[in-house]
Amino acid sequence: MIGTLTSGMTPLLIAAAIVGLIAVVMAIRIAIKLAIRVAIVAAVVLVALYAAGFVV
């Protein structure tokens, strides 16, 4: 009885692990895109401050 339960749970555990891995990959991709956008905005702001004379 325990053997049938464990063998039935193995595919579910594998599926859960795959779904978890996909979620982690998607989160990393979103974080990278967000970091790039924040860096671009920061660069534009620094250039504007430099052009206005606030940053030497």
Sequence and secondary structure as in RCSB ss.txt:
>XXXX:A:sequence
MIGTLTSGMTPLLIAAAIVGLIAVVMAIRIAIKLAIRVAIVAAVVLVALYAAGFVV
>XXXX:A:secstr
 HHHHHHHHHHHHHHHHHHHHHHHHHHHHHHHHHHHHHHHHHHHHHHHHHHHTS  
